[in-house]
Amino acid sequence: MLIFSFSVKGTASSVSESYYRNQLLADSIVSCAMNFAPFYENIVKEYRAELYIKGKIDIKKKNLMFRYLPTLFRLQKGVREYIAESSSDLHYTAPRIYDQKVKASIGTLPGSGRLEREMLEYFHINIYSSTLLNDRLLSPLAKNGRKYYNYRLDSVMGEPNDVQYKIRFIPKSKSDQLVGGYMVISANVCSVREIRFSGRSELILFENYIKMGEVGESNEFLPVYYQFKMRFKFMNNVVDGSYLASLNYDSIVLQEKRKHLKGKNNYDLTESYTLECDTNAYRRDSAFFDSIRPIELTTVERKLYVDHALRRDTVTVKPPSKRRVFWGEIGDFLISDYNVNLSNMGTV
């Protein structure tokens, strides 16, 4: 693989010419990707895949208010790190309708089954869409992206018959709706091979990395690997989270030709996503999960499971007080999404 990086050397005149050529090349590559993005966004008609999700939480700082934070109040006393995993069968049907059946889960986090619900928007990103994270962020591939982003050519890599360009995108202004990072674009088909972006969403600082399938393969326009890192900060409480997801596709159906898919302009996951557990095959034992886990655990992650097993064998868990449960449920209600259908009046 050939990799060419660009550095600033030579006279002011040569540097200026080199910068101008690189900028023209970056603009040309980005324009090509933007033109193809609407087609690639809807090219997948249907797929079935095995979805593996792993999440790790590390509590860096906490105070008395920590116990009242929604979804975090049930953590075990004195324990700062937690891990949770799940394996599911995922069925996607255009436009953006997901049907996920959890077949196994394991973890040290109480109520770890919530992992699937809380991380969905970070693992169901269409990189060719004009927005990211369910319309929260403006994509650097949006048609009006040049109004909000600057683009720079970072490097050229790949073989002569498969040249790829690494393009950096930088927000022109500070905004929670803009992200910074890079994307690798294939010159042959103007498709994105990988993208990494970081930004802010409400109380969360996040970084997201997405790797796509290989050019020419059936999964070329679909992600095969996600990595998401976040830091939650609120009232001097700091929690770090790292999550990853991998997809192994069983079948992929592409559109025969470009068609306009009739659907809502804003695809709300509460409307188009179903999550259930396969009661006939649902497993929680570690031996079974070891046999299906596609990515090996690190030494630190294995130690979390060992420590959790020791605590479970030696400590009798007391039920939380009614007061604590009440405020926890109130907190969960305030930050959770609920869909209420009012007859003849619409949906709230």
N, C-alpha and C positions, 0 to 999 in steps of 0.2 A: 504494500500500500504506500502510495506517495502522499506526503503531507508537505504543503508549502505554507509557511507562515509569513506575515508581512511585518517588516520592521522599518523604522525611519532612519535612513542613512543617506549620505551624499549631500550635494549642494541643495540650497533652498529651492532652486528651480526644478531639479530632478525629483525632490521630495514632493513638491507641489504637483508635478505631472503624474507621479506614481499614485498619489492620493486621489487625484481626479479620475484616473483610469479605474482604480479600485472602487471608487464611489459609483461610477457609471456601471461597472459590472454588478455591484451589489443591488443597485436600482433595477437593473435588467432581470436579475434572478428573482428578486422580491416581486416584481411585476408579473413574471411568469407564474409564480406560486399563487399570487392573488387571483389571477385569471382562472386558474384551474381549481381553486379552492371550492367554489360553489358546486362544481361537478363532483369532486372527490367527497364532499360533505354528504352527498346522498347516494353514493355509488353502491353502498352495501345495503342489500335488501333484507337479508336475514342471516343469522349465524347462531350456532350452538357451541358452547365452550365450557371447559372446566376452569373455574375461577378460584384462585387461592389468595387469601388476604392474611397478612400478618401485621399486627400493630404492637408497638412498645411505648409505654408511658413512663416518664421519669419526672418525679416531682422535685424541682430544684429548690423552691422556696414556698413556705406556706405559713399562714397565721391563723388567728381565731376565726376569720371569715371564711376560711377554706372549707369548713364543714357544710356551709350553706351554698356552696357553688353547685349549680345543677349538674347532675351526672357524676360528680366527683365525691359526694358526701359519704358514699358507702365504702370508701377505701379502708383498708385494714390499718390499725394503729401501728405506727413505727415502720411501715413498709413504704418505700419510696418508688420502687420500680415494679412494673407490671407488664405482662405480655398476654396477647390473645391471638388465636389463629382460627380460620374457618376455611372450609372447602365446600364449593357449591357448584351446581349445574346451572348455567346461565343461558337463557334463550332470548335473543334480541330480534325484534321485528320492526321494520321501519314504519312510521317515523319515530324513533327513539322510544320504543316500548320494551321494557325489560321485565322478564319473568325469572326470578332467582329462587332456586330451591336449595336450601342449606342441607348438606348431607352429613357434615361432621364439623365439630368445633371443640376447641380446647383452650384453656387459658388460666391465668392466675387472677384476672380481674373479675370481681363480682359483677354478675350481669353482663359478661363478655359478649353475649349474643347481640348487644346493642351496637357492636362494632360494625356490622353489616349496614345498619341503618344510618349511622352517623357519618360514615366515610364514603357513601355512594357518590356524592357529587364530585369528589376528588378522583374517583376511579371510573367515571363514565363521562369522560371529556372527549368531544369530537374536535380534534385539533384544527380541522378545516372550517369550523363554524366561526361566524363573525364575533361571537362572544364565548367566554369561558366561565365555568362554575355557575351554570344556570343563570346566565345573563348578568352576572355580577361584574365581570371583567371584559374589557375590550381586547379582542385578539389582535396580535400584530399582523395577522393575515386578513383582517377586515378591509373592505374596499376603501374605506376612509382612514386606513391605518396611518398613512403618511402625514395626516393632519395632527396625529398625536405621538408618533414614534419617529426616531431617527434610526437609520439602518447602516451598519458598517460591515464590510467584508473582513472577517477574522482570518480565515485560512482556506486553502483548497486542498482536498485530500481525495484518496481513492485511486483506482486504476484508470489508464487512459480511456477505456471504453465505459467507465462508470465514475465520472468525476462528480464529487460532492462538494458543496460550498457551505462553510460555517458562517452564518450571518448573525451578528449581534443586533438586538433591538433595544433602544434606550428611550424611555418616556421623555417627552419634551417638557412635561410639568409634573409636579407632585400631585398624585391623585390615587385614591384607593381603587379606582377603576382601571388603572394602568399597571402593567408589569414590565419587568426588565429581565433579560436573559439572552438566549441564543437558540437558533434552530439550524439543523443540517438539512440542506435541500439537494435532492438529486438533480443533476443537470439534464439527464435523459428525459425524465417524465415530469419534472417540476413538482415532485411530491416531497413531503417532509419525512425524513428518516428518524429524526429524534428532535425533541424540544425540551428546553429547561427554562422555567420562568419562576420568578419570585415576586412577592408583593405583600399586601396587607388586606385582610378581610375582617372588618369589625375589630375584635380584640385579638386577632390571630395574625402573627407573622408566618408566612408559609413559603415553601420552595417545592416545586413540582417538576418531576422529570418523567418523560414519556418516551419510550422506545417503540418504534413501529416495526412491522414485519419486513422481510427482505423484498427488494424489488424483483418482480417476476413471480413471486410466490402468491398463493391464494390469500394470505393475510397481509399483503402489501399495504392496504389502506386501513388496517386495524392495529391497535396497540397490542403488544405482547408483554410489556412490562411497565409498571408504574412504580415510582418512588416518591413519597410525599413526606416532607418534614415540616413541623409546625412548632411555634412557641406561643403559648397562651399566657397573657399577663393581665392581671386584674387585682387592684388593691394590694400590691406587693406580693401577690401569689404568682408563681412562675411554674409552668408545666411544659415540658418538652415532649413532643410525640414524634415518632418515626413510623411510617407505614409503607408497606409495599404490597403490590398485587401482581400476579402473573396469570396470563390466560393461555390455555392450550385449546386450540379450536378443533372441534370435531367436524363441522361442516360450515361452509360459507357460500352464500348465494349473492351474486352481484346483479345489479340492474343490467338488463340487456342493452338498453340505451337510456339516455338521459330523460327522465320523466319528472314531471312536477308532482310531488307527493302532497296530497291534500291533508292538511292537519292544522293544528293550532299554531299561531305564530310564536307563542311562548310555551315551551314544553315543560310543564311543572311535573317534577318527579312524583309528587303525591298523586297525580292523576295517571301516570303512565308507568308506574313501577309496582310490581307485586313481589313480596318476599314471604316465603313460607319454609317450614322445616319438613323434610321427608321423615315422617314418623316411623316408617317401616325400616329405614336405613340410617336414621340419625345416630351418630356415635360421638362419644366424649372421651373414650379411653385413649391414653397416650400411645399404646402399642399400635393401634389401628392408624392413628394419625402419622406415626413414624413411617408407616408403609405407603402412605399416599402423599406425603409432603414433597413438593417439587424442588424446594430450596432448603438446603441444610441449615440448621440452627447454628449460631455462633456459640463459642464457649460461654460467653456472658448470658446468652438467652437460655441455654441449657441449665445454667446455675439457677436462674430464676424459677424454673420448674422444680428443681431439686429442693430449693429453699421453701417453696410453697408446699411441697409434699411433707416436709418436716414440720412446718407450722400446723398443717392440717392434722397431723398425727398426734401432736403434743398439746394443742390448744383447743379448748372448748369454746366455740363461737357463740357469743350471746346475741340474742336478737336486738336490733336497734330500738331505742326508746320511741314511743308514739310521737313525741314532739319532734324528734329528729326526722322520722319518716314523713310526718306531715309537711315540714318545710322542704324536704327534698322533693316530694311530689309536687308541691307548689312551684318550685324552681324548674322542674322538668316541664311542667305545663306551660310556663311562661316562655320557654325558648324552643319548644317543639312545634312542628307544623301539624295543623289539624285541618281537615277538609270537611266542612259541614254543608250538606246539600239542603237548601230551603225550598220546599215545593213552590213552584210558580214564581219564585223570587230570585233564583240564581244560586250561585255558590259562594260561600265565604271561605 
